Amino acid sequence: MADIESLLKEKRTFKPDPGFTRQANWNKKTAAEMRKLGEKNPERFWARMAKENVSWFTPWKKVLDWKPPFAKWFVGAKTNVSYNCLDRHVEGEGAWRRNKAAIIWEGEPGDSRVITYAELHRDVCRFANVLRARGIKKRDRVILYMPMVPEAAVAMLACTRIGATHSIVFGGFSSEALRDRINDAGAKAVVTADGGYRKGKPFGLKTHVDAALEGVKCVEHVFVVKRTGQPVTMTPGRDLWWHDETESASPKCAPAKLDAEHPLFILYTSGTTGKPKGILHTTGGYLTHVTTTTKAIFDIKDSDVFWCTADVGWITGHSYVVYGPLSCGATTLMYEGTPVHPGPDRWWQLIAKWGVTIFYTAPTAIRTFIRLGDELPGKHDLSSLRLLGTVGEPINPEAWMWYHRVIGGRRCPIVDTWWQTETGGIMISPLPGSVATKPGSATLAFPGIRAAILDEEGHDVEPPNGGLLAIQHPWPGMLRGIWGDKQRYREVYWSKWKNVYFPGDGAHKDSASYFWIMGRIDDVMNISGHRIGTMEVESALVSHTDVAEAAVVGRPDEITGTAIVAFVTPTGKADAGHDLVVQLKAHVTKEIGAIARPAEIRFTNALPKTRSGKIMRRLLRNIASGQEPTGDTSTLEDFQNRPRKPLRDRAHDTLVGHHDGRSDSAGQQPLEPALDPHTEIAAPLAFRELEARHLALPGVVEVWVEGGNLLPREPLPAPEVDLAEVRLQTHRSVRRDDVRGLPCAHQRAGDDELATIVGHLAARLASLPAAHVVQRHVTGAVEANAGLTLGLAVAHEHDAPESRHGLGPPSAKASVAGCVLDPLQHPRHAHPRQRWTALLRSRELEGGDE
């Protein structure tokens, strides 16, 4: 197979600031010494790091026991993660940190707490004693399903203190996803809360736990933190209030002396199949890895306030919100809410309020703020920042430059980090005191990590050609397996080459041996025989001044094999339409060549992402190819528990008629919108307003309103009538009235359920002033298992029955009409240049707002 071609050329270089280098934990001399040792003997390097950075009760007898693909690190040694994160900072030489802030916490509503190391130690011991008193022992599994509150960190550390293995399930998962993880782990207890806050509103958690535990026999107790005050049902004998249990518990609990290979936590991550993978990490090696990388890469010091914006439900939150910073004795900031509530400058406000010095976030968040403009961070004093970091996926060079210029004030080094849930800690990253950085490059492997670029046969790929990223030697933070499935562990990570770990990413090196991550190998596109990574095309698009974010995927093409489809989020001031499509295609051609020119560009206000910030390109490939989503979508942001906004090809959040930029695979001109020139549109109706109106209906789980082109056919209304398409999807669930608890799996609804939904919608529309339902159509979806498609036509009350397709008099408030086409007559099948969407129009004439 041909190598992956590297097309993007980035020549900007930023040398370490001499002042930063002088004060760095790892200056140039130290870094050179560590790198030399790591290259020569990784085991000796990691043994040195373990001695310097971790406290042990018993020393190891052997550094590494490697029986491919299974590894054991620091064999025979005993330690405890809770002891390293707490006790050594409140006693002995580190006792001066007793009254130092360990956690600064801010809730989304604005409430806050500062917890010292002594207070955190006390709280952890109390909850550890509660767990023991309720029968939780070493190796028992405890599920944590919580909001981003300090009690989440307390529960994590309490589990590690007594040797229980925790498994955090992100608080946005549905009850069904939670049940799957509880059953897979065989959990004995669940720690949760009544709810949390997101975007200004409380959301429930305990209700999901109750639904998840129906029929589950392994869970004996549920511990509930009171956060929002929402009413919850407490099952006698099983459910226990956190505050009641901890109030009388002893604040003293000796840490268990655990083997270095004791199972620390299980963290479930998505798979290409429907079943998530339970990634297992153990104690001594993981702690050595995250403590060392926190100290070296983030240059963390006792005077720092470290803010990693990840949720503790993800590996980044495990490693660089809780365990890494606390093991180093640092102050870590935890924030409960979203980046843009109550205003889009909330993050910058928090940095100024708490004097954050080190800021670590995802490229997708950076690109979101680029779209919002430079004015928001400019309103706040960000001068406390001294180091920036990125995590989650490759950062585009122009996003890197914006981060450097606007947030870092051109003075802060940026550590662009590559790692995974499976690796436990950072694997490739600059050392800020010694390594010159290049926008978009993760630079060099961390000392003790042997990373390489290989071809399919396992041979080294010469720079600057691209290939497959590989790790050629075990490392202490590596996963120890997939929980309960050794064979899957072998097949997924160790089957491509002998005794070499394959992370699934493509990459290349430049002439300075810097690594450039090119994205998941599944995302590599074969264009006319050229294998091109998505990251470079996305970087070229984002470098255009009118683009805030872009995701690129391939779809099948008869001529080129694969056609490039780009999903683009324009900046707030950009005019997204045909002209911008032409500009972007020309811009990509200029930046990296005609071979990478997108065949199709679609504009969208939001890209589908996992809750850890990664773009779900697998989902985008399905959309680009006209298919339904496949595989595991449990980690997709907002996919489970609330109606999600679908991707739309639109210039703005309202549709008044626009060139949507779509063209056929042969590169024909975009289609003209099917607007009736004789119809006056006084004011557009926002998509989200129409969606919100229909989502208020009982039984409605999702509403998709989309504007575009329509090929009308009899017996549909005449073309001049206002048209709207409304897609309603029902989901499989035992509680259909509980929208937040619905899983993502689609199914066709029965006749009774379908009639109920139609009836609700028809009744609601008929009740609107100045309108009544005149006809309705119901049909199955175009693709199997895609849900239902429902259409209703609504006309003005002033219309005569015999002329109900007319527009009605100008005194009417609004007009919304809808249609459904027979799936067999879907224009996508009938004509290559048409796609089935209906044109949405609305008026607000005389008579107020409807």
N, C-alpha and C positions, 0 to 999 in steps of 0.2 A: 504494500500500500504506500502511496506517495506521502511524503512528509507534509505537515500542515504548513502552509505558506505564511510568512510574516510580511504584512504589507504596510503596516503603520510605522512611520519613522519619527522618533522623538529624540531630539538632541539636547534639550534643555537640561542642565545639571546644576544642582545646588550643593555646594560644599558645606560641611558642618561649620557652624559659627565657632570661632576660636574660644569665645567666652563660654559657650555651652560645653565645648569639649573639655575645658579646664575643670569644670565642676562635675562632669559626668561620672556616674558609677563605673562605667566601662569607657575609659578614654581610649585614645588610639593605641597606646602601649598595651593596656590591659586587653583590649579587643583582639589585637594581633596575637598576644600570648594565648588567649582562649581559643582563637580560631586554629592556631597551629596545633594545639593539643587535641582539639576536637577532630581535626582532619587525620591526625596521626593515630589516635586511639580514642574513639568515642566513649568506650566504657570507662576509661580513666578520667576523661573530662567530666562525665556525669557523676562519677564517684566523688570527684572534687566538689562539684556543685551540691551534691547531697550533704556533704560534710559541712560546707559553708552556710547553706541556706535552710537546712531542716534540722530539727532537734529529734534525736532518736533515743528510745529507752534501751534498745539493744542493737549493737552494730551488726552489719550483714556479714555473712560468710562468703558470699559470692555476689559480684556485681550483677551479672547477667547469666541467666539460664535460658538459652535460645534453642528451642526445638520447633523449627518452622512448621506452621506459622504462629506458634504459641511462645510467648516470652514471659519470663519472670524476672523482675528487677529487685535488687537488694535482698537477695534470698536470705531468709533467716532473721532479718532485721525487724524490729518492732517500733511503732510510732503511733501517733494519733493526730489527725488533722485538726480537731478542735483544740488540742493542747497547743499545737503550733500557731493557730490563729488567735488564741486567747491567753492561755496560762503563761506562756513565756513573755507576754507583754504586761502581766500584772504581778509577776513575782521575779525574784532574782535580779539579774542585771537590767532586765527590761521593765522593772516595776514602775519606773518613772512615767510609763505610758498609761498607768491606771486611769488617770483623769483626762487622757487625750481622747478626742472624738474618734470613735471607730466607725460609726455610721452616721451620716447626715441624711435624714429622710425628709422628703417633701411630698405631700399628697397632692393630687390634682386640684382639690378645692382650695388649696393654699395652706392647710395645716402642716405642721412640721415638727420634727423631733431630732434632737442631737443625743446620741447614745455613746457614752464613753466605753472604753475597753472593760472597765470594772463592772459597769452596768450590764454590758452585753454578756460578760462571763457569768454574772449572777442569773440573768434570764435564761441562758443556755442550760446552766446546771439545773435550774428549776424544771424546765420542760424535759430535760433528759431524765430526771427523777420521775416525772409524770409518766413518761413512756415506759420506764422500767416497772412502775407500780401497776401499770395496765397490761403487763405481760409481754412487752416488746423486748426481744433478746437479740444477741449477736446474730447477724445474717438474716434476721427478719426483714422483709421489705415494707417500707412505708411510702405511700403515695402522697405527694404534696401538690395540691390543686388550689393555688392561692393568688391573690393580687400582689402587686409589687409593694409589699409592706415589710417593716423590719422583722415581723414574726416569721416571714419566709426564711430569712437568713438564720434566725434563731432555731427554727425547726431543722434546717439543714445541719447546723453545727451540733444540735442536740443528738441527731441521729449518728453523726460521726463520733460523738463522745462515747456512746454506748456500743458502737459497732453495728447498728442497724444500717441497712442499705437503703438509701432514699432514691426515689424516682419522681422527679418533678414533671408534672403535666401542665403545660401552659394553660392559664386561666381562660383562654378564649376557645379551648376545645369543647366540642359537644359532649353530651352525656354518653353517647355511644362510643366516641373515641376514648373517653375516660374509662369506660367499662372495659374496652379491649385491652388497655394498658394495665388496669388493675388485675384482670384475669391472667394476662401473659406473665406479669411479675409475681403473681400469687401473693398480693399484698395483704398484710395482716391489719393495717391501720391506714386511715386517710386523714390528712391534716388539710383543712380548708377554711373558708371564711363565709360569713353571710353573703358578702359580695365585695365589689370594689367600684372604683369610679373610672369612667372612660368618656371623654368628650362631654364632660359636664353632667353626666347622668350615671346613677348607680346601676350596676348590672349584677345579676345574681350568680352565685356559685353553689351555695348549699342545695338549691333546687336541682341542679345538674348532678350533684353527688347522689342525692336521693334517687333520681331516675337511673343513674349508672349502677347503683347497688341493687336494683331489683333483680332478684335471682342469683346474686353473687353471694357465695358462702364463705369465702376466705377472710373477708374483712370483719374484724371483731369490734373495732371502735372508730368513731369519727370525731376528731377534735375540731371545734369550730371557733374561729377568731371573730369577734364582733367588730366589724369595720363600718358598715353603712347604717346599721340599725334596721335593716329590712326584716319584716317578719319571716321566720323560717319554721319549719316543722322539725322538732327534735324527737327522735325515736328513743324511747326509754330503754336504758341498758346498753345502747350502742352509741348514741350521740352525747358528747360532753363539751361544755363551754370551756374554751381555753382559759379565760380569766378565773373561772371557778377552780379549775384543776391546778393552776400554777400559784394561786394566791397562798395556799397552805403548804406548797412544796418546799423542800429544803433548798437553799441557794448553794449548797455544796454537793458536788458529785465528782468523784475521782474519774479521770479519763481512762478508758479501757486501753490496755496495751495490745495493739493490734498488729498482726503480721503485715509486712509491707505489701503483700498480695491480697490482703483482705478486700472484699468487694466494697467499694466506696459508694458508687451510685450507678444506676441504669438510666440512660437518657434515650428516649425513642426519637428516631429520625426517619424521614420519609424514605420510601423505597420506590422503585419503578413498578413494583407490583402493589397490590392493595394492602399488604401487611407491612406496618412500620417495623423498623429494626431496633431492637433494644441494645444499644451500645453500652458495653460494660467497661467501667474504669475502676482501677484499684487504688490503694492508698499511697504507698511510699513513692512510687515512680511518678504518679500524677502530681503529687504535691511538690516533688522536686522540680518537675518541669514548669509548673505554673508559677512557683515562687521565683525560680531563676529568671524566667522570661519577663516577669513583672519588674524585677529589679533591674535587669539589663536593658530591655527594650524600651520600657517606659521611664527609665532613669528615676524610679520612684524614691522619694525621700520623706522623712518625717514631717517636713513642712508642707507637703503637697496635699491638695484636695483632688482626688482622682475620681473622674466621672466617666464610667462606661455606661452608655445609654441602653444597653441590652436588658431584657427581662431575665430574671433568674431562671425562667423556664427554658432557656436556651444555653448551649454550652458556653457562649461568651459570658453570660451572666454567672454561670457556675465559676468559671476560671478567673474572670477579670472584674466582677462586681464583688464577689464574696471571697473565694479561697486565696487567690493570688495577692490582692491588696492587704487582706487581714493577716495573712501569713507574714507579710513584710512589715506589719505594724503601721500601715498607712491609714489615712482617712478616706473612706469610700462614700460617694454620694449615690443614693437610691431615689429615683423619681417614679411616682406611680402612674402618671398620665401620659397623654399623647403630646407630640411636639408642638401642636398648634392650638392648644386650648389653655386658657380662654382666648388667647390671641396667638397669631403666628410667630410671635417673638418670645414664646415662653422659655425655650431653651436658653436663649441669650440672656433673658432676665435672670434665670437661675445661675448662670455662670457668673454674672455680676454680683448677685446677692450673696452667694456662698464663696466667692473668690476661688473658683475652680482653676487649677493650674494645669491639669492634664485631662484632655478631652478625647474620648475614643468612641467613634460612631460609625455608621454604615454609609457607603457611597450613595445608596438610594435616598437617605435622609439629606445628604449634602445636595443632591440634585433637586430635591424638593424645595430646599431653601433657595437655590439658585433661581428657580422659577418664581419665587415670591419676591425676589429683588434684594439689592444690597442695603436698602434703607432700613430694614428691620434689625439686622445685627448692628448697623451703624448707630442706632438709638441707645445702645448699651455699652458700658465700659467693659471691654474684654481684655484689658491690659494684664489681668492676672494670668492669662494663659501663657504657658511656656513650652508646651509640647502637644501636638495633635496626632491622632491615629485614625486609621480606617480599617474596617473589618467587614466580612460578609461576602464580598465579591470584588473582582478587579475594579479599580477606580479609573474613570476616563481621565486622560491628561488635563483636559480643560476644567473638569470638576476639581481635580487636584490643585490646579492653579487658583481657582476661585477660593478654595479652602485656605490655601496658603496666603492669598492676598487679603481677603475680606475677613476671615475669622482669625487667622494667625498674624495679621498685621505685618506680613513679610518677615517676621522674626522667629516664628516657631517652626522647628523641624517637624516633618511629618513622617510617621512610621506607617507605611502601607503594609499590612500584615496578611499573610496567607496561612490558613490552617483550617481544620474541620472539626466537627463533633468527634470524629474518630481519632483525631490526633491528640486531643486533650488540651493542647496548648499551641502556641505560635511556632511555626516551622520555618518560614521564610519571612525576613523583615530586615529593614535597615537597623543598625545600631546607631542611634542618633548622635553619639559623640565621636563616631569614627568613620561612618560610611556616607559618601556623597549620594544624594537622592536624585532620581529622575522621575518626573511626573508619569504615573502609570505603571511603574516597575516596583515590585516588592524587593528588589535588589538581590541580596545574598541569603543563602540558607543560614540559619542560626548555628553557631558552633555546636558540634556534636550531632548534627543532622546531615546525613549524606543524601542529598537530592540530586537528581539527574534528569536529562531529557533523553528518552529512548524511542526507538521506532517499534513497530509491531513485533519484530523478532527479538527485541531486547538489546539492540545495538545502540551505542551512543550516536546522537544526532549532532552534527557539527553546526555551530552558530553560522549564520543567523536563522537557519531553518528551524521550523517548529516540529514538535513531536509530542510524546506523552510524558507527563510528569511522573516521576517514580521516586520512591524512598528506598534506598538500597541497604539500610541497616536499621535494626530495631532502635527505638528511642523510649525513654522511660514513661512518657505520658500516653503511649499508644493504647488503643483499645485492646482489651484482653479477649474479646470475642463478642458474638451476638448472643444475648441472653437466651439460653435454651436451644441454640441452633448452631452447633459447631460447623456443620457442613455448609450452611449458608455463609458463614464467616469465611471459610476457605474459598468458596466460589466467587463471592463478591469482591474480595480484596487481594487474594493471593493466587488467583488462577491464571492471570495473564502471563506472568513470567515466574521462574522458579525463585522462591524465597525473596521476592521483591514486592513491596506494597504498591498497589496501583490506586491512587486517590480518585481517578476518573476525570482529571483535568488535562487539558492541552496547554502547552507552554513552549517558549523558546528562550534562548539566551542571546544576548548581544555580544559585541566584541569585548566588553568588560566583564563578561560572565555573569551579568545581571539577569535574573529571572523575570520574564514577562508572562504572567498568567493570561491565557487566551480564552478561558472559560471551560465549561464542561465539554468533554469530548463528544458527548451526545449532541452538542450544539454545533459541531463542526459541519460546514456546508460544502458539498461537492458541486462546484459551479464549473461546468464545461471541463471537468477533469482537474480543476484546481481546488484544493482543500483549504478553505478559508475559515478562520475562527470568527465567532460573532463579536467578540470584544473589540476587534480593530475597526469593524464597520460601525459599531455603536460609538466608538470614540470619535470617528470622523464625523458622524452626525452631531454629536454633542458639542463638537468644536465650533459648530455654526452658532452664531449669536442668538438666533431665534429658537434654539432647541434647549430645553431643560433636561430632558431624559429621553433615552431611546433604548429599545430592545429589538434585536434582529433575530429572525428565525428563517428557516428554509421551508419551502413547500414544493411538492413534486412539479416538475415542468417537463413536457415532452421534448423540448429542444435542448435545454441546457442541463437537464437532469434535476437541478434544483434551482428555484427562483428565490431571490432574496426578498423577504417581506419585512418592512420596518414599521414598528409601532412607535410613534413619536409623540411625546408630550411637549407642546410648544411653551415658550416662556409666556408670562402673563400678558405682555404687550404685543405678541406676535399675531399676525393676521394669517391664520392657518387656512390655506386654500390651495387652489391650483398653482398659483405663482410660487408659493413656498415649496410645493412638491417639486417643481422644476428646479428651483434653486438648490434644494437639498440633494437631488440626484446629481446635479452638476458639481456640487461641493464635494460629494463623496468621490466622484470621478477625479477631481483635482487632487484630493488628499491622498488617495491610495490606488486609484486606477479604475478604468472602465469595468474591469472584471467584477468589482465589488459594488457596482451601481445597482441600487435596489430596483426591482421590477415593480414593486408596489409599496406605497407609503400610506399608512393609516394614522390619523391623528386621534389621540385619546387624552383625556384628562388624568388618567391614572393607569398604571400598569399593575397586573396581578403579581403580588409578592407574597413570599412566606412572611410569617411574623418576625423572623430574624432578618428580614430585609432583602432576601435574594429574589430576583425576578424569576417567576415560574415560566421559563421558556418552553417547557414541555407543554404547558397549557396553551401558550401562544402558538405553538406549532399546530395544535389541534384546531385552534380558531382560524389560523391562516389557511389550513387545508379544508376548512368547512366541516370539521369533525367535532364530536362531543369530547370533553375532557376524559382522559383515561388515567389509570394508575392511582396512586395514593395522593389525594389532595388535602389530607388532614392538616397539613401545616400551612395551607394557604391563608393569608391574612383575611379575616372576616368572611371566610368561605362557609364556615359552619353555622355560626350562631346568630347571624343577622343578615338581612337581605343585602346582597352585594351589588355593587355597581358594575355592570358589564362594560366591556370595552366598546367604544363607539367611534366610528369614523366621523368626527365632527370638529368644527373649528372652535365652537364656543359651547357653553352649557345650555344654549338655546339654539333652535334651528329656525332660521328665517330663509333658508335656501342657500346653498353654498356648493362650490366645487369640492367634492370630498377627496379628490385625488386618486380615485381608484381607476385602474386601467387593466386591460387584459394582459395575459402573459406575453403577448407580442408587442407590448409597449404602445398600444393605441392611446389616443387622447382620452382623458378622463370624461366620464359621462356628464352631461348637463343635468342639473336637477329638474325634476318634472313639475315645475311650478306653473300654475295657471296664471298667465299674464293679466287676466281680467279680474283676479282676486286681490283685493287690497288686504295686506297684513298690517294691522295697526300696531300690534305688539306681540312678540313671540311668547310662547308658553314654555317655561323652563322644564327640561326633562325631569329633573329631580322633583319638581312640584307635582307633576302628573304621577310620577312613581309613588311619591309619598301619599297621595290621595288614595291610590288603589291599595297600597300596603296597609292602610287602616281597616281594610275589609276583613271580616272574619274568614279564616281558612286560606288567606293568601300568604304565601311564603316568599315569593319573589315576583317582582314586576320588572319587565324589560321594555322600555319604550325607546324606539329607535327611529331616527329619520333617515330617509334615503330615497331610492327610486322605486317606482311601482309599475308593473305591467298589469293593468286592470283587465278583468275579463268578466263576462256575464256569469251570474246575475249580480255582480257587485255594483255599487253606486257608480254613477258617471264620473269621469275623471276630475270634473271641476269641484266635486265635493271634498271638503276637508277630510283627511284620512289620518288614522293613527293605528299603530300596531301595539298591542299589549300582549306580552307573553307571561303567562302565569305558570309557575312550576310547583308541583306538589312533591312532597318527599315522604319516604317511608319512615314512620315513627309510631310509637305506641301512644304518643300524646300529640295529636295533631293541633291542639290548641296552644301548645307551647312552642312558639316559633323559635325561641333561642335554643331549644333542645333538639332541633331537627338535624339529623345527619345529612351528609352531602349526597348520598346515593339517590339517584332519580329512579322513578318508576312510573308507569302509566297508572292513572287513577281509574277507579271503577266508575261505572255509570252514575251511581248515586252520589259519589263524591264530586264528580264533574258537574252534575246538575246543581249541587249545593253551591259550588264556586260560581257557576254561571248566574245562579239566582241572586247571590249576594252582590255580585258586580252589577247585574242588571238593575237590581233594586236601588243600589247606591246611585248609579248614574241617573236613573229615572227620578230620583228625589232631588236632583240638583235643580236650582231655579232655571227657568227658560229652556228646559231640555226634557226630552223623553225618549225612551228606547223604542226604536222603530223596527229593528231586526237584529238577530244575533246568529252567529255561525260558530260552530265548535268543530275542531278537527284534531287529529293526532299530530305529533311533531314530525318533522321531516326525517330525523334520525331516530332509530330505535333507542329507547330508554332515555330520551331527552326531555321527558316531561310532557306538558300539554301546551297547546297553542290555542288561545281563546280570542275571538274577535267580536266586537259589538259595534253596531252603527248607531250613532246618536244624532238626532236632528233637532232643530229648534221647535219649540212648542207652537210657534206661529205657522209652521209649515202645514199645508193642506195634505191630507193622506194621499191624495192622488199625485202630489208633486213633492213627496217627501225627500227626494234627492236634491231639491233646490237649496240655495244657501240661506233663505229666510231673510226677513227684513233686517235693516241695520240696527234696530233697537234691541236685538237679542244680545245677551251678555257674552256668550261664548259658544263655540261649536267644536265638538270633538266627535270624530267618527272613526270607525275601524273596520277592518276586513281581514279575512283569512283566506288564503289560497289553498287549493287541494295540493297535498305534497307532491303528487305526480306532475303537477303543473308548475312546480317551483321554477322560477325563471333561471335559477342556477343550472338546472338541468336542460332548460329549453334554449338558452342562449348564453354563450360564453361571456358576453359583455354585460349581463344583467345579474343582479343579485336581489333576492327577495327581501326587501324592506319596504315599509310603507312610509309615505311622506306625512310628517306631523305638522299641522298648522293650528293656529289658534288666533282668536281675536279678543281683545278687550275693547269693546266699543262703548257705547253709552250704557250706563246702568251699573257701574261699580266693578269690583274684582270678584271673580268666581274661582 
